[in-house]
Amino acid sequence: MVKQFAGVNEGLAELKQMGMKIGIVTSKLRPMVMRGIELIGIGEYLDVIISPEDTKLHKPNPEPALKASELLCLEPHECVMVGDSVFDISCGKQAGMKAIGVSYSLTSIEELNKFNPDLIVDSIADIPDWIRGINAKRNI
């Protein structure tokens, strides 16, 4: 039942080329997420994986996102949480991160927007340009 969405490998590869650290914060148990990562071949891009076994509290609580930022040696405001559910958006926002929703979610865009994501993308491949835009604004 695992399928990869268009642009995932390209987007992750470009983010890594930009020097970004990448992690997964998931509600799936570690054996299942590891199998999915292997099946779609994205392991080489990942610096950290947080699954329910790693924290006492779970999404939408910010604890898993905060654990990921800690392991990545980043401050929460330096991180972006990307997800397909309101739990992902809420978790990232509560952690003090930017939050991006994906349009290919089972959750409607209208419902995602109720949680004030900073951006909604059609593909992970759209994220590098958004990050470049943020960085350009900071250098003004």
LOGU-937418 format. One record per atom (N, C-alpha, C): x, y, z; residue number from 0; atom name; residue in one letter. Coordinates in steps of 0.02 Angstrom, whole numbers. Layout:
N
+--------+--------+--------+------+------+------+
|     c1 |     c2 |     c3 | resi | name | resn |
+--------+--------+--------+------+------+------+
|      X |      Y |      Z |  NUM |   CA |    a |
...
+--------+--------+--------+------+------+------+
END
This chain:
140
+--------+--------+--------+------+------+------+
|     c1 |     c2 |     c3 | resi | name | resn |
+--------+--------+--------+------+------+------+
|     41 |    -60 |      0 |    0 |    N |    m |
|      0 |      0 |      0 |    0 |   CA |    m |
|     43 |     63 |      0 |    0 |    C |    m |
|    108 |     55 |     -4 |    1 |    N |    v |
|    153 |    113 |     -4 |    1 |   CA |    v |
|    161 |    137 |    -76 |    1 |    C |    v |
|    152 |    201 |    -86 |    2 |    N |    k |
|    166 |    229 |   -152 |    2 |   CA |    k |
|    200 |    296 |   -144 |    2 |    C |    k |
|    243 |    311 |   -191 |    3 |    N |    q |
|    279 |    374 |   -189 |    3 |   CA |    q |
|    244 |    426 |   -232 |    3 |    C |    q |
|    240 |    486 |   -206 |    4 |    N |    f |
|    209 |    540 |   -243 |    4 |   CA |    f |
|    260 |    573 |   -288 |    4 |    C |    f |
|    237 |    600 |   -343 |    5 |    N |    a |
|    280 |    633 |   -392 |    5 |   CA |    a |
|    321 |    689 |   -359 |    5 |    C |    a |
|    384 |    693 |   -377 |    6 |    N |    g |
|    427 |    747 |   -354 |    6 |   CA |    g |
|    461 |    735 |   -288 |    6 |    C |    g |
|    447 |    680 |   -254 |    7 |    N |    v |
|    477 |    668 |   -188 |    7 |   CA |    v |
|    553 |    661 |   -193 |    7 |    C |    v |
|    577 |    615 |   -234 |    8 |    N |    n |
|    650 |    606 |   -239 |    8 |   CA |    n |
|    685 |    669 |   -264 |    8 |    C |    n |
|    656 |    701 |   -314 |    9 |    N |    e |
|    686 |    762 |   -341 |    9 |   CA |    e |
|    688 |    817 |   -288 |    9 |    C |    e |
|    633 |    826 |   -252 |   10 |    N |    g |
|    631 |    877 |   -201 |   10 |   CA |    g |
|    679 |    864 |   -144 |   10 |    C |    g |
|    681 |    801 |   -121 |   11 |    N |    l |
|    727 |    784 |    -66 |   11 |   CA |    l |
|    800 |    791 |    -89 |   11 |    C |    l |
|    815 |    770 |   -150 |   12 |    N |    a |
|    883 |    776 |   -175 |   12 |   CA |    a |
|    904 |    850 |   -179 |   12 |    C |    a |
|    860 |    892 |   -202 |   13 |    N |    e |
|    876 |    964 |   -207 |   13 |   CA |    e |
|    885 |    995 |   -138 |   13 |    C |    e |
|    843 |    976 |    -91 |   14 |    N |    l |
|    850 |   1002 |    -22 |   14 |   CA |    l |
|    918 |    981 |      7 |   14 |    C |    l |
|    938 |    919 |     -4 |   15 |    N |    k |
|   1003 |    895 |     21 |   15 |   CA |    k |
|   1060 |    934 |    -13 |   15 |    C |    k |
|   1054 |    947 |    -78 |   16 |    N |    q |
|   1105 |    986 |   -114 |   16 |   CA |    q |
|   1110 |   1056 |    -86 |   16 |    C |    q |
|   1056 |   1082 |    -59 |   17 |    N |    m |
|   1055 |   1148 |    -29 |   17 |   CA |    m |
|   1084 |   1147 |     42 |   17 |    C |    m |
|   1101 |   1088 |     67 |   18 |    N |    g |
|   1129 |   1082 |    134 |   18 |   CA |    g |
|   1078 |   1073 |    189 |   18 |    C |    g |
|   1016 |   1058 |    170 |   19 |    N |    m |
|    963 |   1050 |    220 |   19 |   CA |    m |
|    969 |    982 |    255 |   19 |    C |    m |
|    951 |    982 |    318 |   20 |    N |    k |
|    945 |    920 |    355 |   20 |   CA |    k |
|    872 |    898 |    349 |   20 |    C |    k |
|    861 |    833 |    341 |   21 |    N |    i |
|    793 |    809 |    328 |   21 |   CA |    i |
|    777 |    753 |    377 |   21 |    C |    i |
|    717 |    757 |    404 |   22 |    N |    g |
|    694 |    705 |    449 |   22 |   CA |    g |
|    622 |    687 |    435 |   22 |    C |    g |
|    602 |    632 |    462 |   23 |    N |    i |
|    532 |    611 |    459 |   23 |   CA |    i |
|    506 |    608 |    530 |   23 |    C |    i |
|    447 |    637 |    540 |   24 |    N |    v |
|    410 |    632 |    603 |   24 |   CA |    v |
|    345 |    598 |    584 |   24 |    C |    v |
|    336 |    537 |    607 |   25 |    N |    t |
|    279 |    498 |    584 |   25 |   CA |    t |
|    241 |    467 |    642 |   25 |    C |    t |
|    178 |    452 |    629 |   26 |    N |    s |
|    136 |    416 |    677 |   26 |   CA |    s |
|    140 |    341 |    665 |   26 |    C |    s |
|    175 |    320 |    612 |   27 |    N |    k |
|    183 |    249 |    598 |   27 |   CA |    k |
|    237 |    219 |    643 |   27 |    C |    k |
|    228 |    157 |    663 |   28 |    N |    l |
|    278 |    123 |    703 |   28 |   CA |    l |
|    342 |    113 |    662 |   28 |    C |    l |
|    399 |    113 |    696 |   29 |    N |    r |
|    464 |    111 |    662 |   29 |   CA |    r |
|    470 |     55 |    610 |   29 |    C |    r |
|    452 |     -7 |    624 |   30 |    N |    p |
|    461 |    -58 |    572 |   30 |   CA |    p |
|    422 |    -42 |    508 |   30 |    C |    p |
|    362 |    -15 |    515 |   31 |    N |    m |
|    323 |      2 |    456 |   31 |   CA |    m |
|    354 |     60 |    417 |   31 |    C |    m |
|    376 |    112 |    453 |   32 |    N |    v |
|    405 |    170 |    418 |   32 |   CA |    v |
|    471 |    150 |    385 |   32 |    C |    v |
|    511 |    108 |    417 |   33 |    N |    m |
|    574 |     87 |    387 |   33 |   CA |    m |
|    562 |     47 |    323 |   33 |    C |    m |
|    511 |      7 |    324 |   34 |    N |    r |
|    494 |    -31 |    263 |   34 |   CA |    r |
|    473 |     16 |    207 |   34 |    C |    r |
|    432 |     66 |    223 |   35 |    N |    g |
|    411 |    114 |    173 |   35 |   CA |    g |
|    469 |    154 |    145 |   35 |    C |    g |
|    515 |    174 |    189 |   36 |    N |    i |
|    574 |    212 |    166 |   36 |   CA |    i |
|    616 |    170 |    118 |   36 |    C |    i |
|    623 |    106 |    135 |   37 |    N |    e |
|    661 |     60 |     91 |   37 |   CA |    e |
|    625 |     50 |     24 |   37 |    C |    e |
|    560 |     41 |     26 |   38 |    N |    l |
|    522 |     29 |    -35 |   38 |   CA |    l |
|    525 |     88 |    -84 |   38 |    C |    l |
|    522 |    149 |    -58 |   39 |    N |    i |
|    523 |    206 |   -104 |   39 |   CA |    i |
|    593 |    236 |   -112 |   39 |    C |    i |
|    642 |    209 |    -76 |   40 |    N |    g |
|    712 |    228 |    -88 |   40 |   CA |    g |
|    731 |    298 |    -69 |   40 |    C |    g |
|    709 |    321 |    -10 |   41 |    N |    i |
|    727 |    389 |     11 |   41 |   CA |    i |
|    774 |    391 |     71 |   41 |    C |    i |
|    796 |    333 |     94 |   42 |    N |    g |
|    838 |    330 |    153 |   42 |   CA |    g |
|    901 |    372 |    150 |   42 |    C |    g |
|    930 |    378 |     91 |   43 |    N |    e |
|    992 |    416 |     84 |   43 |   CA |    e |
|    983 |    490 |     99 |   43 |    C |    e |
|    922 |    515 |     97 |   44 |    N |    y |
|    909 |    586 |    109 |   44 |   CA |    y |
|    895 |    602 |    182 |   44 |    C |    y |
|    884 |    551 |    223 |   45 |    N |    l |
|    859 |    563 |    291 |   45 |   CA |    l |
|    914 |    565 |    343 |   45 |    C |    l |
|    909 |    615 |    387 |   46 |    N |    d |
|    956 |    623 |    442 |   46 |   CA |    d |
|    927 |    598 |    508 |   46 |    C |    d |
|    862 |    597 |    514 |   47 |    N |    v |
|    830 |    574 |    576 |   47 |   CA |    v |
|    760 |    549 |    560 |   47 |    C |    v |
|    739 |    499 |    599 |   48 |    N |    i |
|    671 |    472 |    593 |   48 |   CA |    i |
|    642 |    468 |    664 |   48 |    C |    i |
|    586 |    502 |    673 |   49 |    N |    i |
|    551 |    501 |    738 |   49 |   CA |    i |
|    485 |    464 |    728 |   49 |    C |    i |
|    477 |    410 |    766 |   50 |    N |    s |
|    415 |    372 |    764 |   50 |   CA |    s |
|    386 |    371 |    835 |   50 |    C |    s |
|    326 |    345 |    844 |   51 |    N |    p |
|    295 |    347 |    911 |   51 |   CA |    p |
|    336 |    316 |    967 |   51 |    C |    p |
|    381 |    271 |    949 |   52 |    N |    e |
|    423 |    240 |   1000 |   52 |   CA |    e |
|    473 |    289 |   1031 |   52 |    C |    e |
|    483 |    346 |    998 |   53 |    N |    d |
|    535 |    393 |   1019 |   53 |   CA |    d |
|    512 |    448 |   1067 |   53 |    C |    d |
|    447 |    456 |   1075 |   54 |    N |    t |
|    422 |    509 |   1119 |   54 |   CA |    t |
|    362 |    484 |   1160 |   54 |    C |    t |
|    351 |    516 |   1217 |   55 |    N |    k |
|    294 |    498 |   1259 |   55 |   CA |    k |
|    229 |    525 |   1227 |   55 |    C |    k |
|    232 |    586 |   1202 |   56 |    N |    l |
|    174 |    617 |   1171 |   56 |   CA |    l |
|    181 |    615 |   1096 |   56 |    C |    l |
|    125 |    620 |   1061 |   57 |    N |    h |
|    125 |    612 |    989 |   57 |   CA |    h |
|     86 |    668 |    955 |   57 |    C |    h |
|     94 |    674 |    889 |   58 |    N |    k |
|     59 |    725 |    852 |   58 |   CA |    k |
|    -16 |    722 |    868 |   58 |    C |    k |
|    -47 |    779 |    877 |   59 |    N |    p |
|    -27 |    847 |    861 |   59 |   CA |    p |
|     16 |    882 |    914 |   59 |    C |    p |
|     30 |    848 |    970 |   60 |    N |    n |
|     75 |    877 |   1020 |   60 |   CA |    n |
|    142 |    892 |    986 |   60 |    C |    n |
|    176 |    946 |   1004 |   61 |    N |    p |
|    239 |    964 |    971 |   61 |   CA |    p |
|    299 |    920 |    989 |   61 |    C |    p |
|    292 |    876 |   1039 |   62 |    N |    e |
|    350 |    839 |   1063 |   62 |   CA |    e |
|    389 |    802 |   1007 |   62 |    C |    e |
|    356 |    766 |    961 |   63 |    N |    p |
|    395 |    732 |    909 |   63 |   CA |    p |
|    434 |    779 |    864 |   63 |    C |    p |
|    404 |    836 |    846 |   64 |    N |    a |
|    440 |    885 |    804 |   64 |   CA |    a |
|    498 |    916 |    841 |   64 |    C |    a |
|    488 |    930 |    905 |   65 |    N |    l |
|    542 |    958 |    946 |   65 |   CA |    l |
|    599 |    908 |    955 |   65 |    C |    l |
|    582 |    844 |    961 |   66 |    N |    k |
|    633 |    792 |    966 |   66 |   CA |    k |
|    674 |    789 |    901 |   66 |    C |    k |
|    641 |    794 |    845 |   67 |    N |    a |
|    676 |    794 |    781 |   67 |   CA |    a |
|    723 |    854 |    775 |   67 |    C |    a |
|    699 |    913 |    793 |   68 |    N |    s |
|    742 |    973 |    789 |   68 |   CA |    s |
|    802 |    966 |    835 |   68 |    C |    s |
|    791 |    938 |    894 |   69 |    N |    e |
|    847 |    927 |    941 |   69 |   CA |    e |
|    899 |    880 |    911 |   69 |    C |    e |
|    877 |    824 |    883 |   70 |    N |    l |
|    924 |    776 |    854 |   70 |   CA |    l |
|    959 |    803 |    791 |   70 |    C |    l |
|    926 |    850 |    757 |   71 |    N |    l |
|    956 |    882 |    699 |   71 |   CA |    l |
|   1001 |    940 |    718 |   71 |    C |    l |
|   1003 |    955 |    783 |   72 |    N |    c |
|   1043 |   1012 |    809 |   72 |   CA |    c |
|   1019 |   1078 |    778 |   72 |    C |    c |
|    954 |   1086 |    774 |   73 |    N |    l |
|    923 |   1146 |    747 |   73 |   CA |    l |
|    874 |   1174 |    797 |   73 |    C |    l |
|    866 |   1240 |    796 |   74 |    N |    e |
|    814 |   1271 |    836 |   74 |   CA |    e |
|    747 |   1261 |    799 |   74 |    C |    e |
|    692 |   1254 |    835 |   75 |    N |    p |
|    628 |   1244 |    801 |   75 |   CA |    p |
|    612 |   1296 |    747 |   75 |    C |    p |
|    629 |   1359 |    760 |   76 |    N |    h |
|    614 |   1410 |    709 |   76 |   CA |    h |
|    655 |   1402 |    645 |   76 |    C |    h |
|    705 |   1359 |    646 |   77 |    N |    e |
|    745 |   1345 |    587 |   77 |   CA |    e |
|    717 |   1286 |    547 |   77 |    C |    e |
|    663 |   1256 |    571 |   78 |    N |    c |
|    635 |   1196 |    541 |   78 |   CA |    c |
|    569 |   1209 |    506 |   78 |    C |    c |
|    554 |   1164 |    460 |   79 |    N |    v |
|    491 |   1164 |    424 |   79 |   CA |    v |
|    460 |   1095 |    431 |   79 |    C |    v |
|    398 |   1093 |    453 |   80 |    N |    m |
|    361 |   1031 |    457 |   80 |   CA |    m |
|    317 |   1025 |    396 |   80 |    C |    m |
|    324 |    971 |    359 |   81 |    N |    v |
|    285 |    959 |    298 |   81 |   CA |    v |
|    239 |    900 |    313 |   81 |    C |    v |
|    175 |    908 |    297 |   82 |    N |    g |
|    130 |    853 |    311 |   82 |   CA |    g |
|     66 |    854 |    273 |   82 |    C |    g |
|     31 |    798 |    278 |   83 |    N |    d |
|    -32 |    790 |    241 |   83 |   CA |    d |
|    -93 |    791 |    286 |   83 |    C |    d |
|    -84 |    808 |    350 |   84 |    N |    s |
|   -141 |    808 |    395 |   84 |   CA |    s |
|   -141 |    869 |    441 |   84 |    C |    s |
|   -198 |    882 |    470 |   85 |    N |    v |
|   -201 |    938 |    517 |   85 |   CA |    v |
|   -158 |    924 |    578 |   85 |    C |    v |
|   -146 |    860 |    594 |   86 |    N |    f |
|   -103 |    843 |    651 |   86 |   CA |    f |
|    -31 |    863 |    637 |   86 |    C |    f |
|     -9 |    856 |    575 |   87 |    N |    d |
|     58 |    877 |    556 |   87 |   CA |    d |
|     66 |    952 |    560 |   87 |    C |    d |
|     18 |    988 |    531 |   88 |    N |    i |
|     21 |   1061 |    532 |   88 |   CA |    i |
|     19 |   1087 |    603 |   88 |    C |    i |
|    -26 |   1061 |    643 |   89 |    N |    s |
|    -33 |   1082 |    713 |   89 |   CA |    s |
|     31 |   1066 |    752 |   89 |    C |    s |
|     58 |   1008 |    743 |   90 |    N |    c |
|    120 |    988 |    778 |   90 |   CA |    c |
|    177 |   1037 |    762 |   90 |    C |    c |
|    187 |   1051 |    698 |   91 |    N |    g |
|    240 |   1097 |    678 |   91 |   CA |    g |
|    229 |   1167 |    704 |   91 |    C |    g |
|    169 |   1192 |    698 |   92 |    N |    k |
|    153 |   1260 |    721 |   92 |   CA |    k |
|    164 |   1266 |    797 |   92 |    C |    k |
|    139 |   1216 |    835 |   93 |    N |    q |
|    147 |   1218 |    907 |   93 |   CA |    q |
|    220 |   1214 |    928 |   93 |    C |    q |
|    261 |   1183 |    886 |   94 |    N |    a |
|    333 |   1177 |    900 |   94 |   CA |    a |
|    370 |   1240 |    882 |   94 |    C |    a |
|    338 |   1288 |    850 |   95 |    N |    g |
|    371 |   1350 |    830 |   95 |   CA |    g |
|    404 |   1345 |    762 |   95 |    C |    g |
|    381 |   1299 |    721 |   96 |    N |    m |
|    410 |   1288 |    654 |   96 |   CA |    m |
|    364 |   1317 |    601 |   96 |    C |    m |
|    392 |   1327 |    542 |   97 |    N |    k |
|    350 |   1340 |    484 |   97 |   CA |    k |
|    315 |   1274 |    469 |   97 |    C |    k |
|    257 |   1277 |    438 |   98 |    N |    a |
|    219 |   1216 |    421 |   98 |   CA |    a |
|    194 |   1220 |    350 |   98 |    C |    a |
|    205 |   1165 |    313 |   99 |    N |    i |
|    183 |   1160 |    244 |   99 |   CA |    i |
|    136 |   1101 |    238 |   99 |    C |    i |
|     78 |   1113 |    208 |  100 |    N |    g |
|     32 |   1059 |    193 |  100 |   CA |    g |
|     40 |   1037 |    121 |  100 |    C |    g |
|     22 |    976 |    107 |  101 |    N |    v |
|     26 |    950 |     38 |  101 |   CA |    v |
|    -45 |    942 |     12 |  101 |    C |    v |
|    -54 |    960 |    -51 |  102 |    N |    s |
|   -121 |    959 |    -81 |  102 |   CA |    s |
|   -146 |    889 |    -96 |  102 |    C |    s |
|   -101 |    840 |    -97 |  103 |    N |    y |
|   -121 |    771 |   -113 |  103 |   CA |    y |
|   -140 |    732 |    -51 |  103 |    C |    y |
|   -168 |    766 |     -4 |  104 |    N |    s |
|   -190 |    737 |     60 |  104 |   CA |    s |
|   -261 |    710 |     55 |  104 |    C |    s |
|   -278 |    663 |     99 |  105 |    N |    l |
|   -348 |    643 |    106 |  105 |   CA |    l |
|   -388 |    698 |    140 |  105 |    C |    l |
|   -352 |    742 |    176 |  106 |    N |    t |
|   -383 |    800 |    208 |  106 |   CA |    t |
|   -390 |    855 |    156 |  106 |    C |    t |
|   -446 |    887 |    155 |  107 |    N |    s |
|   -457 |    940 |    105 |  107 |   CA |    s |
|   -411 |   1000 |    119 |  107 |    C |    s |
|   -397 |   1036 |     67 |  108 |    N |    i |
|   -356 |   1097 |     73 |  108 |   CA |    i |
|   -392 |   1147 |    119 |  108 |    C |    i |
|   -458 |   1150 |    115 |  109 |    N |    e |
|   -496 |   1195 |    159 |  109 |   CA |    e |
|   -485 |   1177 |    233 |  109 |    C |    e |
|   -484 |   1113 |    248 |  110 |    N |    e |
|   -474 |   1091 |    317 |  110 |   CA |    e |
|   -401 |   1106 |    338 |  110 |    C |    e |
|   -353 |   1092 |    295 |  111 |    N |    l |
|   -283 |   1108 |    311 |  111 |   CA |    l |
|   -275 |   1182 |    324 |  111 |    C |    l |
|   -307 |   1224 |    284 |  112 |    N |    n |
|   -301 |   1296 |    291 |  112 |   CA |    n |
|   -328 |   1322 |    358 |  112 |    C |    n |
|   -373 |   1285 |    390 |  113 |    N |    k |
|   -398 |   1305 |    456 |  113 |   CA |    k |
|   -342 |   1306 |    508 |  113 |    C |    k |
|   -287 |   1270 |    494 |  114 |    N |    f |
|   -232 |   1266 |    541 |  114 |   CA |    f |
|   -174 |   1311 |    521 |  114 |    C |    f |
|   -186 |   1356 |    474 |  115 |    N |    n |
|   -140 |   1410 |    454 |  115 |   CA |    n |
|    -71 |   1385 |    432 |  115 |    C |    n |
|    -68 |   1339 |    383 |  116 |    N |    p |
|     -2 |   1321 |    358 |  116 |   CA |    p |
|     30 |   1382 |    325 |  116 |    C |    p |
|     95 |   1383 |    324 |  117 |    N |    d |
|    131 |   1438 |    291 |  117 |   CA |    d |
|    128 |   1432 |    215 |  117 |    C |    d |
|    114 |   1371 |    192 |  118 |    N |    l |
|    113 |   1357 |    120 |  118 |   CA |    l |
|     78 |   1291 |    110 |  118 |    C |    l |
|     45 |   1284 |     53 |  119 |    N |    i |
|     21 |   1218 |     31 |  119 |   CA |    i |
|     52 |   1206 |    -37 |  119 |    C |    i |
|     83 |   1148 |    -46 |  120 |    N |    v |
|    117 |   1131 |   -108 |  120 |   CA |    v |
|     84 |   1072 |   -142 |  120 |    C |    v |
|     94 |   1068 |   -208 |  121 |    N |    d |
|     70 |   1011 |   -246 |  121 |   CA |    d |
|    123 |    956 |   -248 |  121 |    C |    d |
|    185 |    974 |   -232 |  122 |    N |    s |
|    240 |    926 |   -236 |  122 |   CA |    s |
|    295 |    947 |   -188 |  122 |    C |    s |
|    330 |    898 |   -160 |  123 |    N |    i |
|    389 |    912 |   -119 |  123 |   CA |    i |
|    440 |    951 |   -160 |  123 |    C |    i |
|    440 |    940 |   -226 |  124 |    N |    a |
|    487 |    975 |   -270 |  124 |   CA |    a |
|    475 |   1051 |   -270 |  124 |    C |    a |
|    419 |   1075 |   -245 |  125 |    N |    d |
|    404 |   1147 |   -241 |  125 |   CA |    d |
|    438 |   1180 |   -181 |  125 |    C |    d |
|    459 |   1141 |   -133 |  126 |    N |    i |
|    484 |   1169 |    -70 |  126 |   CA |    i |
|    552 |   1204 |    -77 |  126 |    C |    i |
|    601 |   1178 |   -115 |  127 |    N |    p |
|    665 |   1213 |   -119 |  127 |   CA |    p |
|    659 |   1286 |   -142 |  127 |    C |    p |
|    617 |   1300 |   -192 |  128 |    N |    d |
|    608 |   1369 |   -215 |  128 |   CA |    d |
|    579 |   1413 |   -160 |  128 |    C |    d |
|    532 |   1386 |   -121 |  129 |    N |    w |
|    502 |   1424 |    -66 |  129 |   CA |    w |
|    555 |   1441 |    -14 |  129 |    C |    w |
|    598 |   1393 |      2 |  130 |    N |    i |
|    652 |   1405 |     51 |  130 |   CA |    i |
|    701 |   1456 |     23 |  130 |    C |    i |
|    718 |   1452 |    -40 |  131 |    N |    r |
|    762 |   1502 |    -70 |  131 |   CA |    r |
|    731 |   1572 |    -65 |  131 |    C |    r |
|    665 |   1576 |    -74 |  132 |    N |    g |
|    631 |   1641 |    -68 |  132 |   CA |    g |
|    634 |   1669 |      2 |  132 |    C |    g |
|    627 |   1626 |     52 |  133 |    N |    i |
|    633 |   1648 |    122 |  133 |   CA |    i |
|    704 |   1673 |    135 |  133 |    C |    i |
|    753 |   1635 |    113 |  134 |    N |    n |
|    823 |   1654 |    124 |  134 |   CA |    n |
|    840 |   1719 |     88 |  134 |    C |    n |
|    813 |   1730 |     29 |  135 |    N |    a |
|    825 |   1792 |     -8 |  135 |   CA |    a |
|    797 |   1852 |     30 |  135 |    C |    a |
|    738 |   1844 |     59 |  136 |    N |    k |
|    708 |   1898 |     99 |  136 |   CA |    k |
|    749 |   1915 |    160 |  136 |    C |    k |
|    779 |   1864 |    191 |  137 |    N |    r |
|    820 |   1875 |    250 |  137 |   CA |    r |
|    884 |   1913 |    235 |  137 |    C |    r |
|    909 |   1906 |    174 |  138 |    N |    n |
|    972 |   1938 |    154 |  138 |   CA |    n |
|    962 |   2009 |    129 |  138 |    C |    n |
|    900 |   2032 |    126 |  139 |    N |    i |
|    887 |   2101 |    102 |  139 |   CA |    i |
|    911 |   2151 |    153 |  139 |    C |    i |
+--------+--------+--------+------+------+------+
END
